[in-house]
Amino acid sequence: MEDPIRKYMATIGRKGGARSRRQLSAEQAREMVRVREARRAYRTFHARCFWSYPPDLAIGPDDVAWVVEQLMKHGDRRAWEKGASLCR
């Protein structure tokens, strides 16, 4: 059974690359970057903010708001700033 998040990221990532070749809209590209940054933040701040969740939890587009909330609620200043940057 294929993971739907992995399939989604593969589909939009395959369209990336040079801007002239890109089939993504600017909004899709921004969303892809937000998901990538949320995944990175989850791994970076796992011990402080996400300790009760598995380290390899798949973060998708629908999970970004949850990651931001946890970073800003349970993290230190650095985590809070990362959460704030994901809100933009």
N, CA, C and O atoms as a CHARMM CRD file, in Angstrom:
* protein
*
  352
    1    1 MET  N      0.85500  -1.18400   0.00000 PROA 1      0.00000
    2    1 MET  CA     0.00000   0.00000   0.00000 PROA 1      0.00000
    3    1 MET  C      0.89000   1.23200   0.00000 PROA 1      0.00000
    4    1 MET  O      1.74000   1.38700   0.87700 PROA 1      0.00000
    5    2 GLU  N      0.70000   2.09700  -0.96800 PROA 2      0.00000
    6    2 GLU  CA     1.54700   3.26800  -1.11300 PROA 2      0.00000
    7    2 GLU  C      1.06500   4.39200  -0.19500 PROA 2      0.00000
    8    2 GLU  O     -0.13400   4.63500  -0.05700 PROA 2      0.00000
    9    3 ASP  N      2.01900   5.05900   0.41900 PROA 3      0.00000
   10    3 ASP  CA     1.73100   6.15800   1.32700 PROA 3      0.00000
   11    3 ASP  C      1.24100   7.36500   0.52400 PROA 3      0.00000
   12    3 ASP  O      1.94800   7.81200  -0.37900 PROA 3      0.00000
   13    4 PRO  N      0.05900   7.90600   0.81900 PROA 4      0.00000
   14    4 PRO  CA    -0.46700   9.02700   0.03700 PROA 4      0.00000
   15    4 PRO  C      0.37200  10.29600   0.15900 PROA 4      0.00000
   16    4 PRO  O      0.45100  11.07500  -0.79100 PROA 4      0.00000
   17    5 ILE  N      0.99300  10.51200   1.30800 PROA 5      0.00000
   18    5 ILE  CA     1.83300  11.69800   1.47500 PROA 5      0.00000
   19    5 ILE  C      3.07000  11.58700   0.58700 PROA 5      0.00000
   20    5 ILE  O      3.45600  12.54700  -0.07900 PROA 5      0.00000
   21    6 ARG  N      3.68300  10.41200   0.58600 PROA 6      0.00000
   22    6 ARG  CA     4.86600  10.18500  -0.24900 PROA 6      0.00000
   23    6 ARG  C      4.52100  10.34700  -1.73000 PROA 6      0.00000
   24    6 ARG  O      5.29400  10.91400  -2.50200 PROA 6      0.00000
   25    7 LYS  N      3.34800   9.84000  -2.11000 PROA 7      0.00000
   26    7 LYS  CA     2.90700   9.95000  -3.50300 PROA 7      0.00000
   27    7 LYS  C      2.68600  11.42100  -3.87700 PROA 7      0.00000
   28    7 LYS  O      3.08800  11.85500  -4.95600 PROA 7      0.00000
   29    8 TYR  N      2.04600  12.18800  -2.98200 PROA 8      0.00000
   30    8 TYR  CA     1.80400  13.61300  -3.22900 PROA 8      0.00000
   31    8 TYR  C      3.11900  14.37500  -3.38700 PROA 8      0.00000
   32    8 TYR  O      3.28100  15.15600  -4.32500 PROA 8      0.00000
   33    9 MET  N      4.05200  14.14500  -2.46700 PROA 9      0.00000
   34    9 MET  CA     5.33500  14.85200  -2.52900 PROA 9      0.00000
   35    9 MET  C      6.11800  14.45700  -3.79000 PROA 9      0.00000
   36    9 MET  O      6.77800  15.29900  -4.39900 PROA 9      0.00000
   37   10 ALA  N      6.04400  13.17900  -4.17900 PROA 10     0.00000
   38   10 ALA  CA     6.72600  12.74100  -5.39600 PROA 10     0.00000
   39   10 ALA  C      6.12900  13.40800  -6.62700 PROA 10     0.00000
   40   10 ALA  O      6.85000  13.78100  -7.55300 PROA 10     0.00000
   41   11 THR  N      4.81900  13.55400  -6.63200 PROA 11     0.00000
   42   11 THR  CA     4.15500  14.16800  -7.77400 PROA 11     0.00000
   43   11 THR  C      4.54100  15.63100  -7.91900 PROA 11     0.00000
   44   11 THR  O      4.89100  16.07700  -9.01100 PROA 11     0.00000
   45   12 ILE  N      4.48000  16.37800  -6.82800 PROA 12     0.00000
   46   12 ILE  CA     4.80300  17.79800  -6.95800 PROA 12     0.00000
   47   12 ILE  C      6.30300  18.02800  -7.02600 PROA 12     0.00000
   48   12 ILE  O      6.74600  18.99400  -7.64900 PROA 12     0.00000
   49   13 GLY  N      7.09600  17.16500  -6.40000 PROA 13     0.00000
   50   13 GLY  CA     8.54800  17.31000  -6.46900 PROA 13     0.00000
   51   13 GLY  C      9.07800  17.01300  -7.84700 PROA 13     0.00000
   52   13 GLY  O     10.06000  17.61700  -8.27900 PROA 13     0.00000
   53   14 ARG  N      8.44700  16.09700  -8.54100 PROA 14     0.00000
   54   14 ARG  CA     8.85800  15.73200  -9.89000 PROA 14     0.00000
   55   14 ARG  C      8.69300  16.92100 -10.82700 PROA 14     0.00000
   56   14 ARG  O      9.41000  17.03400 -11.82200 PROA 14     0.00000
   57   15 LYS  N      7.75700  17.80100 -10.51500 PROA 15     0.00000
   58   15 LYS  CA     7.49000  18.95400 -11.36900 PROA 15     0.00000
   59   15 LYS  C      8.42800  20.12200 -11.07200 PROA 15     0.00000
   60   15 LYS  O      8.42900  21.12000 -11.79300 PROA 15     0.00000
   61   16 GLY  N      9.22300  19.99900 -10.01700 PROA 16     0.00000
   62   16 GLY  CA    10.10600  21.09500  -9.62400 PROA 16     0.00000
   63   16 GLY  C     11.28000  21.24900 -10.56200 PROA 16     0.00000
   64   16 GLY  O     11.31200  20.64300 -11.63300 PROA 16     0.00000
   65   17 GLY  N     12.24200  22.05500 -10.16700 PROA 17     0.00000
   66   17 GLY  CA    13.42600  22.25600 -10.99100 PROA 17     0.00000
   67   17 GLY  C     13.50800  23.69000 -11.44200 PROA 17     0.00000
   68   17 GLY  O     13.04600  24.60300 -10.75700 PROA 17     0.00000
   69   18 ALA  N     14.09500  23.87700 -12.58800 PROA 18     0.00000
   70   18 ALA  CA    14.25500  25.23100 -13.13300 PROA 18     0.00000
   71   18 ALA  C     12.88300  25.87100 -13.32800 PROA 18     0.00000
   72   18 ALA  O     11.92300  25.20200 -13.71000 PROA 18     0.00000
   73   19 ARG  N     12.80500  27.14400 -13.06600 PROA 19     0.00000
   74   19 ARG  CA    11.52300  27.83200 -13.14100 PROA 19     0.00000
   75   19 ARG  C     10.88800  27.71200 -14.53400 PROA 19     0.00000
   76   19 ARG  O      9.66800  27.60500 -14.65400 PROA 19     0.00000
   77   20 SER  N     11.70900  27.73000 -15.56600 PROA 20     0.00000
   78   20 SER  CA    11.16800  27.64300 -16.92100 PROA 20     0.00000
   79   20 SER  C     10.53000  26.28000 -17.18600 PROA 20     0.00000
   80   20 SER  O      9.62500  26.17700 -18.01400 PROA 20     0.00000
   81   21 ARG  N     10.99200  25.22500 -16.48800 PROA 21     0.00000
   82   21 ARG  CA    10.43600  23.88600 -16.67100 PROA 21     0.00000
   83   21 ARG  C      9.32100  23.59300 -15.68200 PROA 21     0.00000
   84   21 ARG  O      8.60600  22.60100 -15.82700 PROA 21     0.00000
   85   22 ARG  N      9.17100  24.42600 -14.70200 PROA 22     0.00000
   86   22 ARG  CA     8.26100  24.14600 -13.60300 PROA 22     0.00000
   87   22 ARG  C      6.81200  24.16300 -14.06000 PROA 22     0.00000
   88   22 ARG  O      6.36300  25.09500 -14.72800 PROA 22     0.00000
   89   23 GLN  N      6.09700  23.12500 -13.69100 PROA 23     0.00000
   90   23 GLN  CA     4.67400  23.02900 -13.95700 PROA 23     0.00000
   91   23 GLN  C      3.87100  23.44200 -12.72300 PROA 23     0.00000
   92   23 GLN  O      2.64100  23.48000 -12.76000 PROA 23     0.00000
   93   24 LEU  N      4.57400  23.75100 -11.63000 PROA 24     0.00000
   94   24 LEU  CA     3.92300  24.13600 -10.38400 PROA 24     0.00000
   95   24 LEU  C      3.53100  25.60500 -10.41600 PROA 24     0.00000
   96   24 LEU  O      4.22200  26.43700 -11.00400 PROA 24     0.00000
   97   25 SER  N      2.43700  25.89800  -9.78900 PROA 25     0.00000
   98   25 SER  CA     2.10200  27.30000  -9.59100 PROA 25     0.00000
   99   25 SER  C      2.96000  27.81400  -8.43000 PROA 25     0.00000
  100   25 SER  O      3.55000  27.02700  -7.69100 PROA 25     0.00000
  101   26 ALA  N      3.02000  29.10700  -8.28300 PROA 26     0.00000
  102   26 ALA  CA     3.80300  29.68700  -7.18400 PROA 26     0.00000
  103   26 ALA  C      3.24700  29.22900  -5.84100 PROA 26     0.00000
  104   26 ALA  O      4.01400  28.98900  -4.90800 PROA 26     0.00000
  105   27 GLU  N      1.92400  29.10300  -5.72800 PROA 27     0.00000
  106   27 GLU  CA     1.30400  28.66600  -4.48200 PROA 27     0.00000
  107   27 GLU  C      1.67100  27.22200  -4.15400 PROA 27     0.00000
  108   27 GLU  O      1.93800  26.90000  -2.99600 PROA 27     0.00000
  109   28 GLN  N      1.68800  26.34600  -5.16700 PROA 28     0.00000
  110   28 GLN  CA     2.06800  24.95000  -4.93900 PROA 28     0.00000
  111   28 GLN  C      3.52400  24.85300  -4.49600 PROA 28     0.00000
  112   28 GLN  O      3.85600  24.05200  -3.62200 PROA 28     0.00000
  113   29 ALA  N      4.38400  25.65700  -5.09100 PROA 29     0.00000
  114   29 ALA  CA     5.79600  25.64200  -4.71100 PROA 29     0.00000
  115   29 ALA  C      5.97400  26.10900  -3.27100 PROA 29     0.00000
  116   29 ALA  O      6.75300  25.52100  -2.52100 PROA 29     0.00000
  117   30 ARG  N      5.26000  27.16000  -2.88200 PROA 30     0.00000
  118   30 ARG  CA     5.34300  27.65100  -1.50000 PROA 30     0.00000
  119   30 ARG  C      4.85200  26.59300  -0.51600 PROA 30     0.00000
  120   30 ARG  O      5.44500  26.40700   0.54700 PROA 30     0.00000
  121   31 GLU  N      3.77600  25.90400  -0.86600 PROA 31     0.00000
  122   31 GLU  CA     3.23500  24.86300   0.00500 PROA 31     0.00000
  123   31 GLU  C      4.22600  23.70700   0.14000 PROA 31     0.00000
  124   31 GLU  O      4.38100  23.14700   1.22500 PROA 31     0.00000
  125   32 MET  N      4.88400  23.35500  -0.94000 PROA 32     0.00000
  126   32 MET  CA     5.87200  22.28500  -0.90600 PROA 32     0.00000
  127   32 MET  C      7.02800  22.66100   0.03500 PROA 32     0.00000
  128   32 MET  O      7.50900  21.82200   0.79600 PROA 32     0.00000
  129   33 VAL  N      7.46000  23.90000  -0.02200 PROA 33     0.00000
  130   33 VAL  CA     8.53400  24.36600   0.85400 PROA 33     0.00000
  131   33 VAL  C      8.06200  24.36800   2.30700 PROA 33     0.00000
  132   33 VAL  O      8.82100  23.98200   3.19700 PROA 33     0.00000
  133   34 ARG  N      6.82300  24.79400   2.56600 PROA 34     0.00000
  134   34 ARG  CA     6.28700  24.77600   3.94200 PROA 34     0.00000
  135   34 ARG  C      6.26600  23.37000   4.52200 PROA 34     0.00000
  136   34 ARG  O      6.62100  23.17000   5.68400 PROA 34     0.00000
  137   35 VAL  N      5.85600  22.40300   3.72400 PROA 35     0.00000
  138   35 VAL  CA     5.81500  21.01500   4.19400 PROA 35     0.00000
  139   35 VAL  C      7.23500  20.52400   4.47200 PROA 35     0.00000
  140   35 VAL  O      7.48300  19.87200   5.48600 PROA 35     0.00000
  141   36 ARG  N      8.15400  20.83400   3.58200 PROA 36     0.00000
  142   36 ARG  CA     9.54700  20.42200   3.77500 PROA 36     0.00000
  143   36 ARG  C     10.12700  21.02900   5.05000 PROA 36     0.00000
  144   36 ARG  O     10.81300  20.34400   5.80900 PROA 36     0.00000
  145   37 GLU  N      9.85600  22.30600   5.28600 PROA 37     0.00000
  146   37 GLU  CA    10.36100  22.97100   6.48500 PROA 37     0.00000
  147   37 GLU  C      9.68400  22.43200   7.75100 PROA 37     0.00000
  148   37 GLU  O     10.33000  22.31900   8.79200 PROA 37     0.00000
  149   38 ALA  N      8.40800  22.10200   7.67100 PROA 38     0.00000
  150   38 ALA  CA     7.70900  21.51600   8.82400 PROA 38     0.00000
  151   38 ALA  C      8.29900  20.15500   9.16700 PROA 38     0.00000
  152   38 ALA  O      8.45800  19.82100  10.34100 PROA 38     0.00000
  153   39 ARG  N      8.62000  19.37600   8.15300 PROA 39     0.00000
  154   39 ARG  CA     9.25300  18.06900   8.39200 PROA 39     0.00000
  155   39 ARG  C     10.61200  18.24500   9.06300 PROA 39     0.00000
  156   39 ARG  O     10.95200  17.52600  10.00300 PROA 39     0.00000
  157   40 ARG  N     11.37500  19.20000   8.57200 PROA 40     0.00000
  158   40 ARG  CA    12.69600  19.46600   9.14500 PROA 40     0.00000
  159   40 ARG  C     12.56300  19.92800  10.59800 PROA 40     0.00000
  160   40 ARG  O     13.32600  19.49300  11.46000 PROA 40     0.00000
  161   41 ALA  N     11.59700  20.80600  10.87000 PROA 41     0.00000
  162   41 ALA  CA    11.37300  21.29100  12.24100 PROA 41     0.00000
  163   41 ALA  C     10.94000  20.15200  13.15600 PROA 41     0.00000
  164   41 ALA  O     11.36100  20.08800  14.31100 PROA 41     0.00000
  165   42 TYR  N     10.10800  19.25900  12.64800 PROA 42     0.00000
  166   42 TYR  CA     9.66900  18.11100  13.45000 PROA 42     0.00000
  167   42 TYR  C     10.87100  17.28100  13.87800 PROA 42     0.00000
  168   42 TYR  O     10.98300  16.89000  15.04000 PROA 42     0.00000
  169   43 ARG  N     11.76900  17.01300  12.93200 PROA 43     0.00000
  170   43 ARG  CA    12.96800  16.22400  13.26800 PROA 43     0.00000
  171   43 ARG  C     13.89100  16.98900  14.21900 PROA 43     0.00000
  172   43 ARG  O     14.41000  16.41400  15.17600 PROA 43     0.00000
  173   44 THR  N     14.09300  18.26300  13.96100 PROA 44     0.00000
  174   44 THR  CA    15.00500  19.07100  14.76500 PROA 44     0.00000
  175   44 THR  C     14.52600  19.22500  16.20600 PROA 44     0.00000
  176   44 THR  O     15.32200  19.11400  17.13800 PROA 44     0.00000
  177   45 PHE  N     13.24800  19.47700  16.39200 PROA 45     0.00000
  178   45 PHE  CA    12.70100  19.75500  17.72000 PROA 45     0.00000
  179   45 PHE  C     11.93200  18.56800  18.30500 PROA 45     0.00000
  180   45 PHE  O     11.12600  18.74100  19.21900 PROA 45     0.00000
  181   46 HSD  N     12.17600  17.38600  17.79000 PROA 46     0.00000
  182   46 HSD  CA    11.42400  16.21600  18.23500 PROA 46     0.00000
  183   46 HSD  C     11.55300  15.98700  19.73700 PROA 46     0.00000
  184   46 HSD  O     10.54600  15.75300  20.40400 PROA 46     0.00000
  185   47 ALA  N     12.75300  16.04800  20.28000 PROA 47     0.00000
  186   47 ALA  CA    12.96900  15.75000  21.70100 PROA 47     0.00000
  187   47 ALA  C     12.26400  16.76000  22.61200 PROA 47     0.00000
  188   47 ALA  O     11.84400  16.40600  23.71400 PROA 47     0.00000
  189   48 ARG  N     12.13200  18.00600  22.16700 PROA 48     0.00000
  190   48 ARG  CA    11.53200  19.03500  23.00700 PROA 48     0.00000
  191   48 ARG  C     10.02800  19.16900  22.83500 PROA 48     0.00000
  192   48 ARG  O      9.30400  19.38100  23.80800 PROA 48     0.00000
  193   49 CYS  N      9.55600  19.04800  21.60100 PROA 49     0.00000
  194   49 CYS  CA     8.15300  19.37700  21.32700 PROA 49     0.00000
  195   49 CYS  C      7.29100  18.19200  20.91200 PROA 49     0.00000
  196   49 CYS  O      6.07000  18.23000  21.06800 PROA 49     0.00000
  197   50 PHE  N      7.90600  17.15200  20.39200 PROA 50     0.00000
  198   50 PHE  CA     7.14300  16.05200  19.81100 PROA 50     0.00000
  199   50 PHE  C      7.55200  14.70700  20.40200 PROA 50     0.00000
  200   50 PHE  O      7.41400  13.67700  19.74200 PROA 50     0.00000
  201   51 TRP  N      8.04800  14.70300  21.62700 PROA 51     0.00000
  202   51 TRP  CA     8.61600  13.48600  22.21600 PROA 51     0.00000
  203   51 TRP  C      7.61700  12.35100  22.32700 PROA 51     0.00000
  204   51 TRP  O      8.01900  11.18700  22.34200 PROA 51     0.00000
  205   52 SER  N      6.31600  12.65300  22.40600 PROA 52     0.00000
  206   52 SER  CA     5.32300  11.58600  22.56500 PROA 52     0.00000
  207   52 SER  C      4.86700  10.99400  21.22900 PROA 52     0.00000
  208   52 SER  O      4.02200  10.09900  21.20400 PROA 52     0.00000
  209   53 TYR  N      5.41600  11.48500  20.13300 PROA 53     0.00000
  210   53 TYR  CA     5.07600  10.98300  18.80000 PROA 53     0.00000
  211   53 TYR  C      6.27700  10.25600  18.21400 PROA 53     0.00000
  212   53 TYR  O      7.41400  10.53600  18.59200 PROA 53     0.00000
  213   54 PRO  N      6.03600   9.32200  17.29000 PROA 54     0.00000
  214   54 PRO  CA     7.16400   8.58000  16.71800 PROA 54     0.00000
  215   54 PRO  C      8.11400   9.50900  15.95600 PROA 54     0.00000
  216   54 PRO  O      7.66500  10.45800  15.31300 PROA 54     0.00000
  217   55 PRO  N      9.41200   9.24500  16.02400 PROA 55     0.00000
  218   55 PRO  CA    10.38100  10.10800  15.34100 PROA 55     0.00000
  219   55 PRO  C     10.21600  10.11900  13.82300 PROA 55     0.00000
  220   55 PRO  O     10.60600  11.08700  13.16900 PROA 55     0.00000
  221   56 ASP  N      9.65400   9.07600  13.26400 PROA 56     0.00000
  222   56 ASP  CA     9.52400   8.99200  11.81100 PROA 56     0.00000
  223   56 ASP  C      8.08900   9.27700  11.33500 PROA 56     0.00000
  224   56 ASP  O      7.68200   8.79900  10.27500 PROA 56     0.00000
  225   57 LEU  N      7.34100  10.04000  12.10300 PROA 57     0.00000
  226   57 LEU  CA     5.96900  10.39700  11.74000 PROA 57     0.00000
  227   57 LEU  C      5.98500  11.15000  10.40700 PROA 57     0.00000
  228   57 LEU  O      6.78300  12.06800  10.22000 PROA 57     0.00000
  229   58 ALA  N      5.11100  10.76600   9.49300 PROA 58     0.00000
  230   58 ALA  CA     5.02900  11.41100   8.17800 PROA 58     0.00000
  231   58 ALA  C      4.23400  12.70800   8.30900 PROA 58     0.00000
  232   58 ALA  O      3.05100  12.69500   8.64700 PROA 58     0.00000
  233   59 ILE  N      4.90100  13.82100   8.03700 PROA 59     0.00000
  234   59 ILE  CA     4.27100  15.13800   8.09200 PROA 59     0.00000
  235   59 ILE  C      3.83200  15.50800   6.68600 PROA 59     0.00000
  236   59 ILE  O      4.64300  15.52700   5.76000 PROA 59     0.00000
  237   60 GLY  N      2.55300  15.79900   6.52900 PROA 60     0.00000
  238   60 GLY  CA     2.00200  16.17300   5.22700 PROA 60     0.00000
  239   60 GLY  C      1.45700  17.58900   5.24800 PROA 60     0.00000
  240   60 GLY  O      1.57600  18.29100   6.25200 PROA 60     0.00000
  241   61 PRO  N      0.86500  18.00500   4.15100 PROA 61     0.00000
  242   61 PRO  CA     0.33600  19.37100   4.06400 PROA 61     0.00000
  243   61 PRO  C     -0.69800  19.69700   5.13800 PROA 61     0.00000
  244   61 PRO  O     -0.78200  20.83700   5.59400 PROA 61     0.00000
  245   62 ASP  N     -1.47800  18.71100   5.53800 PROA 62     0.00000
  246   62 ASP  CA    -2.50900  18.95300   6.55700 PROA 62     0.00000
  247   62 ASP  C     -1.93400  19.02400   7.96700 PROA 62     0.00000
  248   62 ASP  O     -2.63400  19.43100   8.89500 PROA 62     0.00000
  249   63 ASP  N     -0.67800  18.63800   8.14500 PROA 63     0.00000
  250   63 ASP  CA    -0.05800  18.59500   9.47000 PROA 63     0.00000
  251   63 ASP  C      0.76000  19.83800   9.81500 PROA 63     0.00000
  252   63 ASP  O      1.21900  19.97700  10.94900 PROA 63     0.00000
  253   64 VAL  N      0.94800  20.73500   8.85900 PROA 64     0.00000
  254   64 VAL  CA     1.81100  21.90100   9.08300 PROA 64     0.00000
  255   64 VAL  C      1.28200  22.76700  10.22000 PROA 64     0.00000
  256   64 VAL  O      2.06100  23.21300  11.06200 PROA 64     0.00000
  257   65 ALA  N     -0.01500  23.01100  10.26400 PROA 65     0.00000
  258   65 ALA  CA    -0.59700  23.84300  11.32900 PROA 65     0.00000
  259   65 ALA  C     -0.37500  23.19800  12.69900 PROA 65     0.00000
  260   65 ALA  O     -0.10000  23.89600  13.67600 PROA 65     0.00000
  261   66 TRP  N     -0.49200  21.87300  12.77400 PROA 66     0.00000
  262   66 TRP  CA    -0.25100  21.16200  14.03400 PROA 66     0.00000
  263   66 TRP  C      1.20900  21.29300  14.46200 PROA 66     0.00000
  264   66 TRP  O      1.49100  21.51900  15.63800 PROA 66     0.00000
  265   67 VAL  N      2.12900  21.15200  13.52300 PROA 67     0.00000
  266   67 VAL  CA     3.55900  21.29600  13.83800 PROA 67     0.00000
  267   67 VAL  C      3.82000  22.70400  14.37500 PROA 67     0.00000
  268   67 VAL  O      4.52100  22.87000  15.37300 PROA 67     0.00000
  269   68 VAL  N      3.26000  23.70600  13.71900 PROA 68     0.00000
  270   68 VAL  CA     3.43200  25.09800  14.16200 PROA 68     0.00000
  271   68 VAL  C      2.89800  25.27000  15.58200 PROA 68     0.00000
  272   68 VAL  O      3.56100  25.86500  16.43100 PROA 68     0.00000
  273   69 GLU  N      1.70000  24.75000  15.83500 PROA 69     0.00000
  274   69 GLU  CA     1.09600  24.87600  17.16100 PROA 69     0.00000
  275   69 GLU  C      1.98100  24.23800  18.23700 PROA 69     0.00000
  276   69 GLU  O      2.19200  24.83300  19.29500 PROA 69     0.00000
  277   70 GLN  N      2.49300  23.04700  17.97900 PROA 70     0.00000
  278   70 GLN  CA     3.33100  22.35300  18.95700 PROA 70     0.00000
  279   70 GLN  C      4.64700  23.08300  19.17800 PROA 70     0.00000
  280   70 GLN  O      5.11700  23.18200  20.31100 PROA 70     0.00000
  281   71 LEU  N      5.24600  23.59200  18.11100 PROA 71     0.00000
  282   71 LEU  CA     6.49900  24.34000  18.23500 PROA 71     0.00000
  283   71 LEU  C      6.30700  25.57200  19.11000 PROA 71     0.00000
  284   71 LEU  O      7.13000  25.85700  19.98000 PROA 71     0.00000
  285   72 MET  N      5.22400  26.29500  18.87700 PROA 72     0.00000
  286   72 MET  CA     5.00000  27.54200  19.59900 PROA 72     0.00000
  287   72 MET  C      4.50000  27.30400  21.01900 PROA 72     0.00000
  288   72 MET  O      4.68100  28.15900  21.88600 PROA 72     0.00000
  289   73 LYS  N      3.88100  26.16900  21.26800 PROA 73     0.00000
  290   73 LYS  CA     3.34000  25.86600  22.58700 PROA 73     0.00000
  291   73 LYS  C      4.39000  25.23300  23.50400 PROA 73     0.00000
  292   73 LYS  O      4.46700  25.58400  24.68200 PROA 73     0.00000
  293   74 HSD  N      5.19100  24.31200  22.98400 PROA 74     0.00000
  294   74 HSD  CA     6.09500  23.52800  23.82600 PROA 74     0.00000
  295   74 HSD  C      7.57700  23.83500  23.63200 PROA 74     0.00000
  296   74 HSD  O      8.40800  23.34200  24.39400 PROA 74     0.00000
  297   75 GLY  N      7.92000  24.62700  22.64100 PROA 75     0.00000
  298   75 GLY  CA     9.32600  24.84500  22.33000 PROA 75     0.00000
  299   75 GLY  C      9.93400  26.04000  23.03300 PROA 75     0.00000
  300   75 GLY  O      9.25600  26.81100  23.71200 PROA 75     0.00000
  301   76 ASP  N     11.22900  26.16300  22.84600 PROA 76     0.00000
  302   76 ASP  CA    11.94600  27.32700  23.34800 PROA 76     0.00000
  303   76 ASP  C     11.80600  28.46400  22.32300 PROA 76     0.00000
  304   76 ASP  O     11.00400  28.37800  21.39300 PROA 76     0.00000
  305   77 ARG  N     12.58500  29.50900  22.50500 PROA 77     0.00000
  306   77 ARG  CA    12.48500  30.66400  21.61300 PROA 77     0.00000
  307   77 ARG  C     12.80300  30.28700  20.16800 PROA 77     0.00000
  308   77 ARG  O     12.13000  30.73900  19.24100 PROA 77     0.00000
  309   78 ARG  N     13.82900  29.45900  19.97900 PROA 78     0.00000
  310   78 ARG  CA    14.20900  29.04300  18.63600 PROA 78     0.00000
  311   78 ARG  C     13.06900  28.27300  17.95600 PROA 78     0.00000
  312   78 ARG  O     12.79200  28.48500  16.77500 PROA 78     0.00000
  313   79 ALA  N     12.41900  27.39100  18.69400 PROA 79     0.00000
  314   79 ALA  CA    11.28900  26.63400  18.15200 PROA 79     0.00000
  315   79 ALA  C     10.11800  27.56800  17.85600 PROA 79     0.00000
  316   79 ALA  O      9.44800  27.42600  16.83300 PROA 79     0.00000
  317   80 TRP  N      9.87500  28.51800  18.74700 PROA 80     0.00000
  318   80 TRP  CA     8.79300  29.47400  18.53600 PROA 80     0.00000
  319   80 TRP  C      9.02600  30.28100  17.26000 PROA 80     0.00000
  320   80 TRP  O      8.10700  30.49200  16.47000 PROA 80     0.00000
  321   81 GLU  N     10.27400  30.72900  17.07100 PROA 81     0.00000
  322   81 GLU  CA    10.59800  31.50400  15.86300 PROA 81     0.00000
  323   81 GLU  C     10.43500  30.66000  14.60400 PROA 81     0.00000
  324   81 GLU  O      9.97800  31.15900  13.57600 PROA 81     0.00000
  325   82 LYS  N     10.80400  29.39300  14.67900 PROA 82     0.00000
  326   82 LYS  CA    10.62200  28.50200  13.52800 PROA 82     0.00000
  327   82 LYS  C      9.13000  28.33500  13.23700 PROA 82     0.00000
  328   82 LYS  O      8.72100  28.36100  12.07600 PROA 82     0.00000
  329   83 GLY  N      8.32300  28.16600  14.27000 PROA 83     0.00000
  330   83 GLY  CA     6.88700  28.07100  14.08500 PROA 83     0.00000
  331   83 GLY  C      6.30900  29.33400  13.46300 PROA 83     0.00000
  332   83 GLY  O      5.45200  29.27000  12.58200 PROA 83     0.00000
  333   84 ALA  N      6.77900  30.46600  13.92400 PROA 84     0.00000
  334   84 ALA  CA     6.30500  31.74100  13.37200 PROA 84     0.00000
  335   84 ALA  C      6.69100  31.86700  11.90400 PROA 84     0.00000
  336   84 ALA  O      5.91700  32.39800  11.10800 PROA 84     0.00000
  337   85 SER  N      7.87200  31.38900  11.53400 PROA 85     0.00000
  338   85 SER  CA     8.28500  31.48700  10.13000 PROA 85     0.00000
  339   85 SER  C      7.44900  30.57100   9.24300 PROA 85     0.00000
  340   85 SER  O      7.26400  30.86400   8.06100 PROA 85     0.00000
  341   86 LEU  N      6.94000  29.46600   9.79200 PROA 86     0.00000
  342   86 LEU  CA     6.08600  28.56900   9.01800 PROA 86     0.00000
  343   86 LEU  C      4.67200  29.13100   8.84900 PROA 86     0.00000
  344   86 LEU  O      3.93400  28.69300   7.96600 PROA 86     0.00000
  345   87 CYS  N      4.29300  30.09700   9.68700 PROA 87     0.00000
  346   87 CYS  CA     2.95600  30.68900   9.59400 PROA 87     0.00000
  347   87 CYS  C      2.83600  31.64200   8.40600 PROA 87     0.00000
  348   87 CYS  O      1.72800  31.89100   7.92900 PROA 87     0.00000
  349   88 ARG  N      3.91400  32.16000   7.94000 PROA 88     0.00000
  350   88 ARG  CA     3.86800  33.17400   6.86800 PROA 88     0.00000
  351   88 ARG  C      3.40100  32.62600   5.57600 PROA 88     0.00000
  352   88 ARG  O      3.31300  33.35800   4.59100 PROA 88     0.00000
